[in-house]
């Protein structure tokens, strides 16, 4: 993520690295708990189920899909009381013919 930001700042005059925040949630899976990267109170997903918006698998008694997490984060960032100076500048997607097939 940080490398992408540095690259964008070096290629585009209007990109100021210190003025940009990159939001990237980390969806922990059960193996992360076993490896010590997650704690028992973290929301955990199946190995690939978070990709398609499935509900979490742990801890017991929680019920949150990965899409719920994304919706919550977006809602938080759009809260002008919390982030009064946030400006959203959507990045246009490249047409698929500009994407090298090795990235697909």
N, C-alpha and C positions, 0 to 999 in steps of 0.2 A: 504494500500500500504506500509506504513512505517513498519507495523508489519511483512509483508512478507519479506521486506529487512532485518530486524533485525533477523528473523528466518533463512534466507539464510546465513547471515554472521556468525551466531552461529553454523551452520551445516557444512559449507564448508570453508576450510582453504583459498581458493583462492578468496573468496568474501570479499572485503574490503568496508564496508558501506560508508565511506567517498569518495570513488572513483566511486560510482554508482549513476546514475540519473534514476528515474522512470518517464516516460512520461505517463500521464493519463489525457486526455482531459475531461472536464466536459461539457456535452451537456445540456444546460439549456432548460427547457420547459416553456410553457405559465404559468403554475401554479407557477413556480419559480418567475416570474415577479410579479404575484399577491401577493406572500408571501414576497416580498422585497429582495429576494436572487439574482435577476437579475435586470438590468436597461433597460430602453426602447431602448437603443442603442446596447444591446447585441443581438447576433444572437440566436433566439429561434426556437425550433423544436416542433413538435407534441409530445404528451405524450410518444409514443413508436416508432414513425416513424424514429427517428435518428438511431435506431438499424439496419434498413435495407437500410440505405443510402439515405433516402428521402431528398428533399430540405427543407430548413428552412421555417417557416411560418411567421416570423417577424424578423426584421422590414421590412416594405414595401420597395420595391426597391432593396432588396438584393436577391441573388440567389446562395446559397451555400449548397451543400449536406454535410452530416456528413462524407461521404467518401472523399469529397473535403478537408475537414478540416484535416482528417488523412493524406492525401497525402501531404498537405502543411506542416504539422508538421514533417513528415518524411523527406521531402525535406530540411527543415530548419536544422534538425539535421545532415544531410549528407553534409552540406555546410562546407567544410574544412577551408574556410576563417573565418567563424564564430566559428566553433568548431574544431580547428586544432588538438587537442589531443584526440578527441573522437574515441574510439575503440568500434566496435559493436561485441558483443559476443552473438549470438542468443542462446536462451535457448531451448534445445530439448524438444519437447512435449512428455508427457508420453503416452505410449500406453493406449488405452481406458480401457483395462482390469485392469489397476492400479488405475482407478478413481472410487471412491466409488459412488454408484448410488445416494446417497443423494445429491451429488454435481451437478448432471445433471439437 
